[in-house]
Amino acid sequence: MNHPSIRLYIDGAFVDGRGALRLEVRNPADGVLLTDYAAADDADLRAAVAAAARGFAVWSRKLALERFRIITAATALIRERAAAIARILTLEQGKPLAEALREVQLSADIIDFLAEEAKRLAARGVPPRTAGVLSQTVQRVPIGPVAAFTPWNFPANLPARKIGGALAAGCSLILKPDEQVPGTCLEFVRAFHDAGLPPGVLNVVLGHPPHISSTLIAEPAIAKISFTGSVPVGKQLGELAARHMKRYTAELGGHAPVVVCADADAQAVARLAVVAKFRNAGQVCASPVRLLVQRARLDAFRDAFVAGTQALKVGDGLAEGTNFGPLVNERRLALMQQLVDDALACGGRLLCGGRRIERPGWFYAPTVIEGAPERARLQSEEPFGPIALLDAFDDLDEAIARANALPYGLAAYAFTRDLATAHRLGQELQAGMVGINHFGVSQPETPFGGVKESGIGHESGLEGLLGCTELKLVSVAAP
């Protein structure tokens, strides 16, 4: 399958956008234009909102079991088409094909889990305090039409969380995937279309992000906003949502610390950290960034981590054996270089990488910097790219204080063989997700979200489903 043509999906039909703005999709491995397409205009947005309102009226009345059957029919199609969808994902986003295939398959699992959990959303009975009151139940009901916005780094996984949570709960959805990587999401939508999802339940619009977000958030029919992206944009959308009294979930940036204690196997941890750090070329919100290693194990960790980094096979994500692909666009290259140059100018020591790779496409060498001082931008700004910071610490109090020093709080990791230390780190590291002795904090069954400026609310897991529901008390008295 070649890269597909890009169209909007409104009220059960794939349609061309009517906007004058045309957007491009390019292959980040070589910069070649894959396709271009017309953005949505205001009439398209109004049509999507009207369709979502009609779709909600139909979908919210279906039993959870009926919704489950349609949703899982769609995910079965996604699994059948996974290889073709993964190729589209790699073409437009750049990650290695094996990573793309795992993402597509895991995304189907995320949606299935949420649909399964929706069958078990039970009402809670409350004993009445007044004679004649026959029953009081606290119910979970669909919140209403949802508007959701996703970035470019996980073109299948991030839309899947929003599709799964909204549709399983009985909500309709207007989804705006990132304009650079729309093809993957549209293939998921095609699976729902082919599975018989009623018109209007799922809609996709594409175009200028600020205009689409401000328009949809202001629409009275939209009840819930869900956003994944940067902290500054998340704050802006949160302000807009509050202005219109809309429920809001935001999964924002991270700057994850990794605390490696002296009793850990430094070389084994380093090998795991290389995989976690440079997955998707470091373009992961929960990616480890600040590697804090107890001084006694620093040399062993450094040697193994740098060796593993330099052994990564850089290339086109479709090429055999590639495990490190390009950045998503050329703008990211300039930002990586600015951050690296600043860290080195502040006194950091470059251990490897630190430059653009001279080849077609948007490749930046996997980079490790040691000893960058706190004033370096990299110590406080999320790089969202293939840059790791290595530093030593002397005692656990120091490591925890440094790990918690930033306003981010999405993910944190720690490695130790001591049970008491493990429990202390689990309690004291300030993050929505803490991995002790592994990096696998994101699973379909677990909530994904952060604390502090890393977000509000959660997606995936039961919590991702509950975020698309509203509480309703129904109290019935005898007539």
N, C-alpha and C positions, 0 to 999 in steps of 0.2 A: 504494500500500500504506500503510495506517495503521500505527501502532506496534503490533507484535505482542504477544500475551499472553506472559508470561514463565513458563517451566517449567524444571525441572531436566532433565538428560539423563543417564540411568543405564542401563547395560547395553543400549544400543541402543533406548531408548524415552524419549519425552518424558513426564515425570511431574510432578504437582504436588508441591511440597515439603510435608512433613508437620509442619513446625515451627509453633509458635504465633506466632512473630515474622513480621510482614508488613512488607515493604519497598516503598518508593515509587520510581518513575521519573518525574522531572519534566523538562519542557522548559526549559532554562536561558535561552532567549530570552524567555520570558514567565512562567515559574514554574508553568505549568499542569500538572496531574497527567496523565501519559500512561497509566500503569497502576500497579497494585500487585500483589504476589505473595507467596506463602508461602515462607519460607526453609527450608533443609534442617534436619532434626533429626539426632540421633545415629544413628538407624536409617538415614536416607538416606545419611549418610557411610559407615556400615559397608557398606551395599549398594554404594556406589560403589567402595570399596576391594576388596570381593570381586569385583566385575565387572572392575575393572582387573587383578586377578591372573589371572582367567580369560582376559581379553582378551590379556594379555601372553603367556600360554602358546600362544595361537593365532598372534598377530601376529609374534612373534619368530621363529617357525619358517618364515614365508613368505620366499621369495627377495626380495632387494631389488628385482628387476624387477617382481614381483607387487605389492609395496607401491607402487612407482612408478606402476603403472597405476591403482590405486585412488585414490591421492592426486591424481594429475593429472586423473582424471575429476571429482574433487571441485572442484579449482580451475577446471576448465572451467565447472562450474555456477556457481561464485562469479563468474566473469567475465560469464556470461550474466545474472546477477541483480545485477550491480554497481550499477546505478542505484537499484534498490529498496533494496539494503543501505545504500548511501550516504545515502539519505534517512532511514533509521532512525538511522544514526550521527549525522547532524546534529540530528535531533529530540531525541535523548537526551544528546548531548554538546555541541552548540552550534556546532561549527566550520563555516565556510562550505561549502556543498555541493560546490563544485569541489575543495576540499581533501579532503573526505570521499571523493569518488569516486576521487581519486588514491590515497588511502590504501588503499581496498579493492583497487584494481587492483595496487598495489605489493605488498600482502599476498599476493595470489595468486602473484606472481613470487617472493617470499621462499620460500613453501612449495615451489614448483616447483624452485627451485634446490637446496634441501636434499634433495628426493627424487631429483634427478638425481645429486647428489654421492654419495648412498648407494650408487648402483650401482657406484661406483669405489673403495669402501673395500676396499683389497687387504690381504691378510696379508703380513707381512714375514718372509722366510726368514732363519734364523740358522744358519751352518755349525756342525755339532756338533764337540765337542772329544774325544769318546769314541767308540772303535770300537763298532760295533753300533747306534749311534743313527742311525736312518734319516732323520729330519727334525725340524726345530725351527721352528715358526712362531709369530709374534706376531700375534694376531688382535684385531680390534675387534669386540666383541660388545655387544648391547643391554644397558644397565645395569639395566633392570627398570622397574616402574611408576613414573611420575613424578608428583609433585604440583606444580602451578604456580599462581602467583598474579600477576594483572596489575592495574594501576591504570586510571584512567578517561580519561587524556588521549589515548590512541590505542586505541580500542576494537576496531579490526581488526588493526592492525599488531602490537601486543604479543602478543595471543593467537596470531597467525599464526606468530611466531617460535617460540613454545613448541610449538604443534601441529606445525609443520614439522620442527623438530629431533627431537622425541620420536618421531613416527610414522615419519619417514624412517629413523631408526636402528633401528627395530623395537621401540620401547617402547610401552607403553600410557600413558595420560595421564588424570589427574583435574585439571581446570582450574577455577579459581575466578576469573572475571572480576569487576571491581568491581561492587558491587551497584547503583550509580547508572546503569551503562551496559551492562546485560547483553544487550540485544536484538541488537546487532551480532554479538557472539561466537556467539550461538545460531543466527544465520542462517548463519554459517560451518559450524557443527556440522550444521545441517540439510543443507548441501551434501554433507558427508561421509556422512551417513546415507543420502541419496538415491543416492550413488555406490556404496553397497554395503559400506561399512566394517563389518567384523565387530563384533558386539555386545561391549561392554566395552573396546574399544580406546581410545575417546574418551568421557569423561564430564565433565559440567559440574554443579557444585554452587554454590549461592548462599546467603549468610547472613551471620552475624556474623563478621567477618574473624578476630579473635583466636581465637575458638573453633574455627573451621574449620581454621586453620593449625596450631594446637597439636595438634588431634586427628589430622590427616592426617600430620604430621611424626612423631608417636609410633607410627603404625601400622607393624608389622614388615614388611608387604608393600611399603611404599613405599621405593624405593631412592634416589631423587634428588629434591631440592627445587630449584625455580627460582622466583625472585622478582624482580619489577620494582617499584620504589617508593622510598620515602624512606630515608635513611641510618639513622635511629633504628630503624625497623621492620626494615630489612634486617639490622641487628646483632642484634636480638632473635631473628629467625628463624634467623640463622646460629648463634647459641648453642644454640637448640633442635636444629638439625640436627646440630651437633657432639656434643651429648649423646647422640644416638641413632646416631652414626656414619654419617650420611647424606651423600652427595655434595651439594654446594651451589653453585649459580650465582646471583649477585646483580648486577643492574644497578640502581644506586642514583642519587643525585642528582648535580647538576652546578652549576657557577657559572662558565660558560665566559668566558674573556677573549678579546678581539679586539685584536691588536696591529696598528696601522695606521702604517706607517713613512712618513717624509717623502717618499720617492720614489714612493709609491703615488698613484693617481688618487683623491684623497679624495672627490670627489663621486660617482664611480662606485661606490666601496666603500660609501659611505653609502647609496646606493640599494639595493645588495644587502643591507646590514645591516638596513634597515627590514623587508624581506621576511622575512629569517631571524629577526629578533628577535620580530616580532609575528605570525608564523605560529601558528595555534591559540591566539591571544591570549596568546602567550608561555608557554603551558603545555606546554613541551617540555624534557626533561631536558638536551638538548644545545644549548638556546637560548643565543645570545650574551647576556651580561649586562653585563660590564665592558668598555666600549669605551675602550681605551687608545690615544690618538692622539698622534703626535709633534707637539710644540708648533707647529712651523712650518705644519702642515696643520690645526690644530685649528679655526680659524675656518671654513674651507671645509667641513670635515666637519660641524661643528655645524650650519651653515646648511642644508646639504642633508639631514642626518638629521632635523632637527626639521621641515623642510618636508615631507619624505616621511611622517613620522609623522602630522602634522596632516592629510595628504591621504587617510589611510585611511578607507574607507567602513565605518562601524560599523552593524551591524544584525543582524537575524535571518539565520541561516545559509542559510535557504531563499529569502531575497529576492535578486532579481537584482542582481549587482554587489557584493554584500557581500564584503569581504575581511578583516573583523575582527569576530569574534563575541563572545558572552558568556563569562564564566567559568563553570565547571561548576556551582557552587552558591553560595548566599548567604554561606556562611562565608568563602569566598575573598575576597569584597569587603572584609570587616572586616580580614583579614590584610594585604591590599594597602595599606589606609589606614594601618594601624599602622606598616608599614615606611616609607611615604612620610613620614608625620608625624615619625617618628624621624629620618630623613635630613635633613629640613628643619630640625628643631630642633637638629641637630648642626652646621648651617652649610651644607648643600647648597643649590643654587640650582635651583628648578623652572623648566624650560624649556617644558614643556607637560604637559597632563594633570593627574594628581595628585588625581583625585576620581572618585567614582561618577557615572555618567551617569544623569541622572534620566529614566528611561523604564522600562516594564515589563521584567522580566528582570534578569539579574545581570551588568551591563555596567560595566566600569571603563575609564576613558579611557586610551588609550596614553600612557605617561608617560616623560619623559626628565628626569633629574636630573644636574646637573653639580657636580663638586667636593665631593661628600659625603666627609667625612673617614673614616679607617679605623675609628674607633669607631662609626660608623653601622652599624646592624644589616644594612642592605642590602649592605654591603661584605663581609660574611662569611656571611650567611644566603641560601640559595637562594630567590629570590622566587617562582619558578614562576608567573609572571604577566607582565602587559604593562608591565614597568618596566625601563628601560635606564639604566645609570650611565655618564656621560661624564667622562673624566679625561685630562689631558695628561701626557706624559713627555718627558724631554729626551734620553736616550741608551738604546741597546738593552739594556745591562746592567740599567738601572733597570726597563725594561718587562718583561724576562724575570723578574726577581726579583719584581715585583708580580704578574705572571701566575701564578707558581708559589707564591705565599704562602699559599694556602688549602689545607685538607685535601682539597678536591675535586680530581678529576683525570679527568673524563669526556671533555670535548671542549675544544679550544682552536683559535683561528683566528689567522691573521696574513696581512698583505698587504704585499708589497714587489715591486719590479722587479729587485732585485739577487739574483743566483743564490746567492752566498755567504751572504747574509743569510737567504735562504729555507731553505737547508740548515741553517744554524745554528739557526733557529727550529724547524725540524722535529725537530732532535735535542734541543734544550734545553727546549722546552715540555713540562711534565709532565702528559701526558694520554694516555688510551688511544687517542684519535682526534685527529689534528691536520690541519686543513685550511689549506693555503697558497694564497692567492689565490682561494679559494672556500669555500662553507659546506656543500657536499654530501658529508659524510663518511659518511653511512649509505646503503648500497646492499645489495641482496640478496646480492651476492657478497663483501661485506666484513664482517669481524667487528665487532660492536658491544659495547663494554665499556670500563670505566675502570680507573684505578689509584688508589692511596691509598684514601680512604674512598668512592670512587665505584663500588666493586664488586669482585667476584671472578668471573673467568671471562668468557666471551663468548657472545653469541647471533648468529644469522645467519652467513653465510659457512661455510666448511668447519669453522671452529672451533665454530660453533653445533651442528653435527652431532656432532663429536667429544665435545662435552660431555655427550651422551646415550649414550656408549659407555664400555665398560670394557675394559682390556687383559687379554688372556689368553694365556699361553704354553702351547703344546701341543708336547710333546717325545715323539717316538715311537721306541722301540727295537725291534730285531728280537726276536721271541718266542724 
